[in-house]
Amino acid sequence: MARKILDTEPGARERAADEVSDRLSAYSPDQASALATLLSAAAVSEKDIAALESELHAILELTATGHVTRAHLAQLKEMRLDDLPRELREYVTDLLEG
C-alpha cells in the first residue's frame, strides 16, 4: 500500500487513498496509524487536487478507527491552507483540531 500511496502518477495515488478508505477494518492499530502518517506526509507535497482530496478523506476515515492521534498527522501543519480550495482547507482544519 505504501508504494501505491507514493506512486508518481496522481491517479494511482488517488486510487490508493480510496483503497485505504475501503479497507479500514483490515488494518491493525499500528497499520492504521502508519498509513495515516504516510498519507499526511504525501498530502503535504500533493499537487493534484483530486489525489489530495482522496488522501485527506482517507486520513479522516483512519482517524475514525481510534488508532490515529494528532501526532500522526503533525506534518499536515506544514500545508499552506491559503493555497487550497475551501473544502480542502476545512478537511485539514478538522484533522488538525481533532
PDB file as gemmi writes it, atoms N, CA and C in Angstrom:
CRYST1    1.000    1.000    1.000  90.00  90.00  90.00 P 1                      
ATOM      1  N   MET A   1       0.818  -1.175   0.000  1.00  0.00           N  
ATOM      2  CA  MET A   1       0.000   0.000   0.000  1.00  0.00           C  
ATOM      3  C   MET A   1       0.878   1.261   0.000  1.00  0.00           C  
ATOM      4  N   ALA A   2       1.976   1.226   0.722  1.00  0.00           N  
ATOM      5  CA  ALA A   2       2.861   2.390   0.782  1.00  0.00           C  
ATOM      6  C   ALA A   2       3.366   2.769  -0.607  1.00  0.00           C  
ATOM      7  N   ARG A   3       3.726   1.777  -1.405  1.00  0.00           N  
ATOM      8  CA  ARG A   3       4.199   2.070  -2.767  1.00  0.00           C  
ATOM      9  C   ARG A   3       3.124   2.763  -3.582  1.00  0.00           C  
ATOM     10  N   LYS A   4       1.892   2.337  -3.435  1.00  0.00           N  
ATOM     11  CA  LYS A   4       0.795   2.941  -4.184  1.00  0.00           C  
ATOM     12  C   LYS A   4       0.562   4.382  -3.751  1.00  0.00           C  
ATOM     13  N   ILE A   5       0.650   4.636  -2.456  1.00  0.00           N  
ATOM     14  CA  ILE A   5       0.435   5.990  -1.938  1.00  0.00           C  
ATOM     15  C   ILE A   5       1.517   6.942  -2.433  1.00  0.00           C  
ATOM     16  N   LEU A   6       2.712   6.416  -2.673  1.00  0.00           N  
ATOM     17  CA  LEU A   6       3.844   7.234  -3.107  1.00  0.00           C  
ATOM     18  C   LEU A   6       4.110   7.158  -4.613  1.00  0.00           C  
ATOM     19  N   ASP A   7       3.195   6.565  -5.360  1.00  0.00           N  
ATOM     20  CA  ASP A   7       3.348   6.420  -6.808  1.00  0.00           C  
ATOM     21  C   ASP A   7       3.566   7.787  -7.463  1.00  0.00           C  
ATOM     22  N   THR A   8       4.232   7.809  -8.600  1.00  0.00           N  
ATOM     23  CA  THR A   8       4.489   9.072  -9.299  1.00  0.00           C  
ATOM     24  C   THR A   8       3.255   9.596 -10.029  1.00  0.00           C  
ATOM     25  N   GLU A   9       2.289   8.741 -10.295  1.00  0.00           N  
ATOM     26  CA  GLU A   9       1.078   9.137 -11.018  1.00  0.00           C  
ATOM     27  C   GLU A   9      -0.022   9.565 -10.052  1.00  0.00           C  
ATOM     28  N   PRO A  10      -0.566  10.758 -10.234  1.00  0.00           N  
ATOM     29  CA  PRO A  10      -1.619  11.240  -9.335  1.00  0.00           C  
ATOM     30  C   PRO A  10      -2.829  10.308  -9.265  1.00  0.00           C  
ATOM     31  N   GLY A  11      -3.220   9.742 -10.394  1.00  0.00           N  
ATOM     32  CA  GLY A  11      -4.366   8.832 -10.407  1.00  0.00           C  
ATOM     33  C   GLY A  11      -4.126   7.600  -9.551  1.00  0.00           C  
ATOM     34  N   ALA A  12      -2.914   7.110  -9.558  1.00  0.00           N  
ATOM     35  CA  ALA A  12      -2.567   5.948  -8.737  1.00  0.00           C  
ATOM     36  C   ALA A  12      -2.606   6.311  -7.259  1.00  0.00           C  
ATOM     37  N   ARG A  13      -2.126   7.501  -6.914  1.00  0.00           N  
ATOM     38  CA  ARG A  13      -2.177   7.944  -5.517  1.00  0.00           C  
ATOM     39  C   ARG A  13      -3.618   8.124  -5.055  1.00  0.00           C  
ATOM     40  N   GLU A  14      -4.446   8.661  -5.944  1.00  0.00           N  
ATOM     41  CA  GLU A  14      -5.863   8.842  -5.613  1.00  0.00           C  
ATOM     42  C   GLU A  14      -6.534   7.493  -5.370  1.00  0.00           C  
ATOM     43  N   ARG A  15      -6.300   6.532  -6.246  1.00  0.00           N  
ATOM     44  CA  ARG A  15      -6.877   5.186  -6.084  1.00  0.00           C  
ATOM     45  C   ARG A  15      -6.363   4.512  -4.818  1.00  0.00           C  
ATOM     46  N   ALA A  16      -5.087   4.702  -4.501  1.00  0.00           N  
ATOM     47  CA  ALA A  16      -4.523   4.102  -3.288  1.00  0.00           C  
ATOM     48  C   ALA A  16      -5.200   4.659  -2.045  1.00  0.00           C  
ATOM     49  N   ALA A  17      -5.408   5.961  -2.012  1.00  0.00           N  
ATOM     50  CA  ALA A  17      -6.081   6.570  -0.863  1.00  0.00           C  
ATOM     51  C   ALA A  17      -7.514   6.072  -0.759  1.00  0.00           C  
ATOM     52  N   ASP A  18      -8.179   5.934  -1.894  1.00  0.00           N  
ATOM     53  CA  ASP A  18      -9.542   5.390  -1.889  1.00  0.00           C  
ATOM     54  C   ASP A  18      -9.549   3.958  -1.369  1.00  0.00           C  
ATOM     55  N   GLU A  19      -8.552   3.192  -1.748  1.00  0.00           N  
ATOM     56  CA  GLU A  19      -8.448   1.809  -1.288  1.00  0.00           C  
ATOM     57  C   GLU A  19      -8.240   1.747   0.224  1.00  0.00           C  
ATOM     58  N   VAL A  20      -7.458   2.673   0.758  1.00  0.00           N  
ATOM     59  CA  VAL A  20      -7.272   2.729   2.211  1.00  0.00           C  
ATOM     60  C   VAL A  20      -8.627   2.913   2.880  1.00  0.00           C  
ATOM     61  N   SER A  21      -9.428   3.837   2.371  1.00  0.00           N  
ATOM     62  CA  SER A  21     -10.755   4.087   2.937  1.00  0.00           C  
ATOM     63  C   SER A  21     -11.657   2.866   2.849  1.00  0.00           C  
ATOM     64  N   ASP A  22     -11.529   2.125   1.768  1.00  0.00           N  
ATOM     65  CA  ASP A  22     -12.383   0.959   1.545  1.00  0.00           C  
ATOM     66  C   ASP A  22     -12.029  -0.217   2.440  1.00  0.00           C  
ATOM     67  N   ARG A  23     -10.819  -0.233   2.987  1.00  0.00           N  
ATOM     68  CA  ARG A  23     -10.346  -1.407   3.727  1.00  0.00           C  
ATOM     69  C   ARG A  23     -10.043  -1.107   5.199  1.00  0.00           C  
ATOM     70  N   LEU A  24     -10.732  -0.167   5.782  1.00  0.00           N  
ATOM     71  CA  LEU A  24     -10.427   0.270   7.147  1.00  0.00           C  
ATOM     72  C   LEU A  24     -10.406  -0.869   8.157  1.00  0.00           C  
ATOM     73  N   SER A  25     -11.330  -1.791   8.045  1.00  0.00           N  
ATOM     74  CA  SER A  25     -11.414  -2.872   9.039  1.00  0.00           C  
ATOM     75  C   SER A  25     -10.282  -3.891   8.900  1.00  0.00           C  
ATOM     76  N   ALA A  26      -9.532  -3.810   7.822  1.00  0.00           N  
ATOM     77  CA  ALA A  26      -8.442  -4.773   7.588  1.00  0.00           C  
ATOM     78  C   ALA A  26      -7.142  -4.381   8.276  1.00  0.00           C  
ATOM     79  N   TYR A  27      -7.066  -3.161   8.803  1.00  0.00           N  
ATOM     80  CA  TYR A  27      -5.812  -2.668   9.350  1.00  0.00           C  
ATOM     81  C   TYR A  27      -5.728  -2.844  10.863  1.00  0.00           C  
ATOM     82  N   SER A  28      -4.556  -3.248  11.301  1.00  0.00           N  
ATOM     83  CA  SER A  28      -4.285  -3.298  12.739  1.00  0.00           C  
ATOM     84  C   SER A  28      -4.116  -1.867  13.233  1.00  0.00           C  
ATOM     85  N   PRO A  29      -4.124  -1.641  14.544  1.00  0.00           N  
ATOM     86  CA  PRO A  29      -3.891  -0.285  15.054  1.00  0.00           C  
ATOM     87  C   PRO A  29      -2.580   0.325  14.550  1.00  0.00           C  
ATOM     88  N   ASP A  30      -1.513  -0.456  14.544  1.00  0.00           N  
ATOM     89  CA  ASP A  30      -0.224   0.054  14.064  1.00  0.00           C  
ATOM     90  C   ASP A  30      -0.267   0.386  12.576  1.00  0.00           C  
ATOM     91  N   GLN A  31      -0.937  -0.448  11.801  1.00  0.00           N  
ATOM     92  CA  GLN A  31      -1.050  -0.191  10.367  1.00  0.00           C  
ATOM     93  C   GLN A  31      -1.872   1.072  10.103  1.00  0.00           C  
ATOM     94  N   ALA A  32      -2.959   1.248  10.840  1.00  0.00           N  
ATOM     95  CA  ALA A  32      -3.805   2.437  10.660  1.00  0.00           C  
ATOM     96  C   ALA A  32      -3.021   3.707  10.963  1.00  0.00           C  
ATOM     97  N   SER A  33      -2.280   3.703  12.049  1.00  0.00           N  
ATOM     98  CA  SER A  33      -1.516   4.909  12.393  1.00  0.00           C  
ATOM     99  C   SER A  33      -0.376   5.137  11.409  1.00  0.00           C  
ATOM    100  N   ALA A  34       0.263   4.069  10.946  1.00  0.00           N  
ATOM    101  CA  ALA A  34       1.341   4.220   9.959  1.00  0.00           C  
ATOM    102  C   ALA A  34       0.797   4.755   8.633  1.00  0.00           C  
ATOM    103  N   LEU A  35      -0.346   4.251   8.210  1.00  0.00           N  
ATOM    104  CA  LEU A  35      -0.951   4.745   6.969  1.00  0.00           C  
ATOM    105  C   LEU A  35      -1.352   6.210   7.095  1.00  0.00           C  
ATOM    106  N   ALA A  36      -1.883   6.596   8.231  1.00  0.00           N  
ATOM    107  CA  ALA A  36      -2.253   7.995   8.441  1.00  0.00           C  
ATOM    108  C   ALA A  36      -1.021   8.896   8.386  1.00  0.00           C  
ATOM    109  N   THR A  37       0.066   8.441   8.988  1.00  0.00           N  
ATOM    110  CA  THR A  37       1.309   9.211   8.962  1.00  0.00           C  
ATOM    111  C   THR A  37       1.836   9.341   7.538  1.00  0.00           C  
ATOM    112  N   LEU A  38       1.822   8.245   6.805  1.00  0.00           N  
ATOM    113  CA  LEU A  38       2.288   8.253   5.413  1.00  0.00           C  
ATOM    114  C   LEU A  38       1.399   9.131   4.539  1.00  0.00           C  
ATOM    115  N   LEU A  39       0.093   8.996   4.691  1.00  0.00           N  
ATOM    116  CA  LEU A  39      -0.826   9.822   3.905  1.00  0.00           C  
ATOM    117  C   LEU A  39      -0.670  11.301   4.239  1.00  0.00           C  
ATOM    118  N   SER A  40      -0.402  11.613   5.492  1.00  0.00           N  
ATOM    119  CA  SER A  40      -0.178  13.009   5.888  1.00  0.00           C  
ATOM    120  C   SER A  40       1.062  13.571   5.204  1.00  0.00           C  
ATOM    121  N   ALA A  41       2.112  12.784   5.186  1.00  0.00           N  
ATOM    122  CA  ALA A  41       3.339  13.215   4.518  1.00  0.00           C  
ATOM    123  C   ALA A  41       3.105  13.394   3.023  1.00  0.00           C  
ATOM    124  N   ALA A  42       2.365  12.485   2.426  1.00  0.00           N  
ATOM    125  CA  ALA A  42       2.069  12.583   0.993  1.00  0.00           C  
ATOM    126  C   ALA A  42       1.204  13.808   0.702  1.00  0.00           C  
ATOM    127  N   ALA A  43       0.233  14.074   1.562  1.00  0.00           N  
ATOM    128  CA  ALA A  43      -0.679  15.194   1.347  1.00  0.00           C  
ATOM    129  C   ALA A  43       0.051  16.536   1.364  1.00  0.00           C  
ATOM    130  N   VAL A  44       1.049  16.664   2.191  1.00  0.00           N  
ATOM    131  CA  VAL A  44       1.783  17.927   2.302  1.00  0.00           C  
ATOM    132  C   VAL A  44       2.420  18.324   0.965  1.00  0.00           C  
ATOM    133  N   SER A  45       2.871  17.356   0.211  1.00  0.00           N  
ATOM    134  CA  SER A  45       3.531  17.675  -1.057  1.00  0.00           C  
ATOM    135  C   SER A  45       2.648  17.411  -2.275  1.00  0.00           C  
ATOM    136  N   GLU A  46       1.404  17.030  -2.057  1.00  0.00           N  
ATOM    137  CA  GLU A  46       0.499  16.684  -3.166  1.00  0.00           C  
ATOM    138  C   GLU A  46       0.128  17.921  -3.974  1.00  0.00           C  
ATOM    139  N   LYS A  47       0.250  17.832  -5.288  1.00  0.00           N  
ATOM    140  CA  LYS A  47      -0.090  18.931  -6.193  1.00  0.00           C  
ATOM    141  C   LYS A  47      -1.428  18.695  -6.892  1.00  0.00           C  
ATOM    142  N   ASP A  48      -1.851  17.444  -6.981  1.00  0.00           N  
ATOM    143  CA  ASP A  48      -3.089  17.092  -7.667  1.00  0.00           C  
ATOM    144  C   ASP A  48      -4.262  17.193  -6.683  1.00  0.00           C  
ATOM    145  N   ILE A  49      -5.236  18.021  -7.006  1.00  0.00           N  
ATOM    146  CA  ILE A  49      -6.344  18.290  -6.089  1.00  0.00           C  
ATOM    147  C   ILE A  49      -7.180  17.035  -5.833  1.00  0.00           C  
ATOM    148  N   ALA A  50      -7.447  16.239  -6.854  1.00  0.00           N  
ATOM    149  CA  ALA A  50      -8.249  15.026  -6.670  1.00  0.00           C  
ATOM    150  C   ALA A  50      -7.529  14.028  -5.767  1.00  0.00           C  
ATOM    151  N   ALA A  51      -6.238  13.856  -5.970  1.00  0.00           N  
ATOM    152  CA  ALA A  51      -5.458  12.950  -5.130  1.00  0.00           C  
ATOM    153  C   ALA A  51      -5.401  13.480  -3.697  1.00  0.00           C  
ATOM    154  N   LEU A  52      -5.225  14.782  -3.552  1.00  0.00           N  
ATOM    155  CA  LEU A  52      -5.179  15.375  -2.222  1.00  0.00           C  
ATOM    156  C   LEU A  52      -6.498  15.167  -1.489  1.00  0.00           C  
ATOM    157  N   GLU A  53      -7.591  15.374  -2.180  1.00  0.00           N  
ATOM    158  CA  GLU A  53      -8.894  15.169  -1.542  1.00  0.00           C  
ATOM    159  C   GLU A  53      -9.049  13.723  -1.079  1.00  0.00           C  
ATOM    160  N   SER A  54      -8.628  12.770  -1.901  1.00  0.00           N  
ATOM    161  CA  SER A  54      -8.703  11.357  -1.521  1.00  0.00           C  
ATOM    162  C   SER A  54      -7.789  11.051  -0.342  1.00  0.00           C  
ATOM    163  N   GLU A  55      -6.606  11.630  -0.342  1.00  0.00           N  
ATOM    164  CA  GLU A  55      -5.676  11.416   0.773  1.00  0.00           C  
ATOM    165  C   GLU A  55      -6.248  11.956   2.077  1.00  0.00           C  
ATOM    166  N   LEU A  56      -6.788  13.162   2.028  1.00  0.00           N  
ATOM    167  CA  LEU A  56      -7.361  13.758   3.236  1.00  0.00           C  
ATOM    168  C   LEU A  56      -8.579  12.981   3.716  1.00  0.00           C  
ATOM    169  N   HIS A  57      -9.390  12.530   2.771  1.00  0.00           N  
ATOM    170  CA  HIS A  57     -10.558  11.727   3.146  1.00  0.00           C  
ATOM    171  C   HIS A  57     -10.119  10.420   3.812  1.00  0.00           C  
ATOM    172  N   ALA A  58      -9.100   9.781   3.262  1.00  0.00           N  
ATOM    173  CA  ALA A  58      -8.593   8.534   3.847  1.00  0.00           C  
ATOM    174  C   ALA A  58      -8.056   8.778   5.256  1.00  0.00           C  
ATOM    175  N   ILE A  59      -7.361   9.880   5.440  1.00  0.00           N  
ATOM    176  CA  ILE A  59      -6.857  10.207   6.779  1.00  0.00           C  
ATOM    177  C   ILE A  59      -8.019  10.383   7.743  1.00  0.00           C  
ATOM    178  N   LEU A  60      -9.032  11.109   7.313  1.00  0.00           N  
ATOM    179  CA  LEU A  60     -10.206  11.325   8.160  1.00  0.00           C  
ATOM    180  C   LEU A  60     -10.861   9.994   8.526  1.00  0.00           C  
ATOM    181  N   GLU A  61     -10.974   9.102   7.568  1.00  0.00           N  
ATOM    182  CA  GLU A  61     -11.547   7.779   7.828  1.00  0.00           C  
ATOM    183  C   GLU A  61     -10.676   6.990   8.803  1.00  0.00           C  
ATOM    184  N   LEU A  62      -9.373   7.080   8.641  1.00  0.00           N  
ATOM    185  CA  LEU A  62      -8.467   6.376   9.550  1.00  0.00           C  
ATOM    186  C   LEU A  62      -8.564   6.912  10.976  1.00  0.00           C  
ATOM    187  N   THR A  63      -8.788   8.211  11.122  1.00  0.00           N  
ATOM    188  CA  THR A  63      -8.916   8.762  12.470  1.00  0.00           C  
ATOM    189  C   THR A  63     -10.142   8.192  13.175  1.00  0.00           C  
ATOM    190  N   ALA A  64     -11.153   7.823  12.409  1.00  0.00           N  
ATOM    191  CA  ALA A  64     -12.371   7.255  12.990  1.00  0.00           C  
ATOM    192  C   ALA A  64     -12.133   5.874  13.610  1.00  0.00           C  
ATOM    193  N   THR A  65     -11.018   5.246  13.287  1.00  0.00           N  
ATOM    194  CA  THR A  65     -10.719   3.933  13.860  1.00  0.00           C  
ATOM    195  C   THR A  65     -10.309   4.048  15.321  1.00  0.00           C  
ATOM    196  N   GLY A  66      -9.925   5.245  15.746  1.00  0.00           N  
ATOM    197  CA  GLY A  66      -9.467   5.441  17.113  1.00  0.00           C  
ATOM    198  C   GLY A  66      -7.989   5.142  17.314  1.00  0.00           C  
ATOM    199  N   HIS A  67      -7.290   4.783  16.244  1.00  0.00           N  
ATOM    200  CA  HIS A  67      -5.874   4.418  16.339  1.00  0.00           C  
ATOM    201  C   HIS A  67      -4.936   5.511  15.834  1.00  0.00           C  
ATOM    202  N   VAL A  68      -5.504   6.638  15.443  1.00  0.00           N  
ATOM    203  CA  VAL A  68      -4.709   7.729  14.883  1.00  0.00           C  
ATOM    204  C   VAL A  68      -4.841   8.933  15.802  1.00  0.00           C  
ATOM    205  N   THR A  69      -3.706   9.486  16.179  1.00  0.00           N  
ATOM    206  CA  THR A  69      -3.700  10.677  17.027  1.00  0.00           C  
ATOM    207  C   THR A  69      -3.240  11.889  16.222  1.00  0.00           C  
ATOM    208  N   ARG A  70      -3.355  13.047  16.816  1.00  0.00           N  
ATOM    209  CA  ARG A  70      -2.875  14.255  16.136  1.00  0.00           C  
ATOM    210  C   ARG A  70      -1.380  14.190  15.867  1.00  0.00           C  
ATOM    211  N   ALA A  71      -0.648  13.477  16.697  1.00  0.00           N  
ATOM    212  CA  ALA A  71       0.803  13.339  16.473  1.00  0.00           C  
ATOM    213  C   ALA A  71       1.080  12.646  15.139  1.00  0.00           C  
ATOM    214  N   HIS A  72       0.225  11.725  14.738  1.00  0.00           N  
ATOM    215  CA  HIS A  72       0.397  11.032  13.460  1.00  0.00           C  
ATOM    216  C   HIS A  72       0.146  11.972  12.280  1.00  0.00           C  
ATOM    217  N   LEU A  73      -0.555  13.059  12.541  1.00  0.00           N  
ATOM    218  CA  LEU A  73      -0.945  13.992  11.481  1.00  0.00           C  
ATOM    219  C   LEU A  73      -0.167  15.303  11.532  1.00  0.00           C  
ATOM    220  N   ALA A  74       0.842  15.356  12.360  1.00  0.00           N  
ATOM    221  CA  ALA A  74       1.582  16.603  12.599  1.00  0.00           C  
ATOM    222  C   ALA A  74       2.109  17.243  11.324  1.00  0.00           C  
ATOM    223  N   GLN A  75       2.449  16.442  10.343  1.00  0.00           N  
ATOM    224  CA  GLN A  75       3.003  17.004   9.105  1.00  0.00           C  
ATOM    225  C   GLN A  75       2.002  17.885   8.371  1.00  0.00           C  
ATOM    226  N   LEU A  76       0.711  17.669   8.622  1.00  0.00           N  
ATOM    227  CA  LEU A  76      -0.299  18.491   7.957  1.00  0.00           C  
ATOM    228  C   LEU A  76      -0.175  19.964   8.334  1.00  0.00           C  
ATOM    229  N   LYS A  77       0.477  20.252   9.446  1.00  0.00           N  
ATOM    230  CA  LYS A  77       0.675  21.639   9.864  1.00  0.00           C  
ATOM    231  C   LYS A  77       1.525  22.408   8.852  1.00  0.00           C  
ATOM    232  N   GLU A  78       2.277  21.691   8.037  1.00  0.00           N  
ATOM    233  CA  GLU A  78       3.143  22.322   7.034  1.00  0.00           C  
ATOM    234  C   GLU A  78       2.372  22.784   5.800  1.00  0.00           C  
ATOM    235  N   MET A  79       1.115  22.379   5.674  1.00  0.00           N  
ATOM    236  CA  MET A  79       0.337  22.725   4.481  1.00  0.00           C  
ATOM    237  C   MET A  79      -0.005  24.202   4.485  1.00  0.00           C  
ATOM    238  N   ARG A  80       0.060  24.794   3.312  1.00  0.00           N  
ATOM    239  CA  ARG A  80      -0.331  26.195   3.138  1.00  0.00           C  
ATOM    240  C   ARG A  80      -1.829  26.221   2.845  1.00  0.00           C  
ATOM    241  N   LEU A  81      -2.602  26.470   3.874  1.00  0.00           N  
ATOM    242  CA  LEU A  81      -4.056  26.404   3.744  1.00  0.00           C  
ATOM    243  C   LEU A  81      -4.603  27.415   2.746  1.00  0.00           C  
ATOM    244  N   ASP A  82      -3.969  28.563   2.640  1.00  0.00           N  
ATOM    245  CA  ASP A  82      -4.444  29.597   1.714  1.00  0.00           C  
ATOM    246  C   ASP A  82      -4.367  29.143   0.252  1.00  0.00           C  
ATOM    247  N   ASP A  83      -3.537  28.155  -0.028  1.00  0.00           N  
ATOM    248  CA  ASP A  83      -3.378  27.663  -1.396  1.00  0.00           C  
ATOM    249  C   ASP A  83      -4.395  26.588  -1.762  1.00  0.00           C  
ATOM    250  N   LEU A  84      -5.207  26.176  -0.795  1.00  0.00           N  
ATOM    251  CA  LEU A  84      -6.148  25.077  -1.014  1.00  0.00           C  
ATOM    252  C   LEU A  84      -7.556  25.591  -1.273  1.00  0.00           C  
ATOM    253  N   PRO A  85      -8.340  24.818  -2.040  1.00  0.00           N  
ATOM    254  CA  PRO A  85      -9.761  25.143  -2.150  1.00  0.00           C  
ATOM    255  C   PRO A  85     -10.410  25.087  -0.764  1.00  0.00           C  
ATOM    256  N   ARG A  86     -11.467  25.840  -0.572  1.00  0.00           N  
ATOM    257  CA  ARG A  86     -12.112  25.970   0.735  1.00  0.00           C  
ATOM    258  C   ARG A  86     -12.445  24.628   1.369  1.00  0.00           C  
ATOM    259  N   GLU A  87     -13.028  23.706   0.608  1.00  0.00           N  
ATOM    260  CA  GLU A  87     -13.432  22.419   1.191  1.00  0.00           C  
ATOM    261  C   GLU A  87     -12.233  21.600   1.671  1.00  0.00           C  
ATOM    262  N   LEU A  88     -11.111  21.721   0.998  1.00  0.00           N  
ATOM    263  CA  LEU A  88      -9.913  21.010   1.445  1.00  0.00           C  
ATOM    264  C   LEU A  88      -9.286  21.689   2.664  1.00  0.00           C  
ATOM    265  N   ARG A  89      -9.377  22.998   2.725  1.00  0.00           N  
ATOM    266  CA  ARG A  89      -8.922  23.708   3.937  1.00  0.00           C  
ATOM    267  C   ARG A  89      -9.700  23.217   5.144  1.00  0.00           C  
ATOM    268  N   GLU A  90     -11.008  23.024   4.965  1.00  0.00           N  
ATOM    269  CA  GLU A  90     -11.848  22.536   6.059  1.00  0.00           C  
ATOM    270  C   GLU A  90     -11.448  21.137   6.489  1.00  0.00           C  
ATOM    271  N   TYR A  91     -11.124  20.269   5.528  1.00  0.00           N  
ATOM    272  CA  TYR A  91     -10.631  18.924   5.855  1.00  0.00           C  
ATOM    273  C   TYR A  91      -9.404  19.014   6.754  1.00  0.00           C  
ATOM    274  N   VAL A  92      -8.432  19.803   6.323  1.00  0.00           N  
ATOM    275  CA  VAL A  92      -7.171  19.915   7.061  1.00  0.00           C  
ATOM    276  C   VAL A  92      -7.416  20.519   8.445  1.00  0.00           C  
ATOM    277  N   THR A  93      -8.207  21.550   8.514  1.00  0.00           N  
ATOM    278  CA  THR A  93      -8.511  22.166   9.799  1.00  0.00           C  
ATOM    279  C   THR A  93      -9.177  21.161  10.735  1.00  0.00           C  
ATOM    280  N   ASP A  94     -10.156  20.421  10.226  1.00  0.00           N  
ATOM    281  CA  ASP A  94     -10.838  19.403  11.052  1.00  0.00           C  
ATOM    282  C   ASP A  94      -9.856  18.359  11.555  1.00  0.00           C  
ATOM    283  N   LEU A  95      -8.953  17.931  10.690  1.00  0.00           N  
ATOM    284  CA  LEU A  95      -7.977  16.921  11.096  1.00  0.00           C  
ATOM    285  C   LEU A  95      -7.021  17.444  12.167  1.00  0.00           C  
ATOM    286  N   LEU A  96      -6.581  18.664  12.010  1.00  0.00           N  
ATOM    287  CA  LEU A  96      -5.621  19.224  12.967  1.00  0.00           C  
ATOM    288  C   LEU A  96      -6.258  19.575  14.306  1.00  0.00           C  
ATOM    289  N   GLU A  97      -7.538  19.886  14.270  1.00  0.00           N  
ATOM    290  CA  GLU A  97      -8.218  20.226  15.513  1.00  0.00           C  
ATOM    291  C   GLU A  97      -8.712  18.993  16.246  1.00  0.00           C  
ATOM    292  N   GLY A  98      -8.724  17.863  15.548  1.00  0.00           N  
ATOM    293  CA  GLY A  98      -9.064  16.587  16.165  1.00  0.00           C  
ATOM    294  C   GLY A  98     -10.491  16.475  16.539  1.00  0.00           C  
TER     295      GLY A  98                                                      
END                                                                             
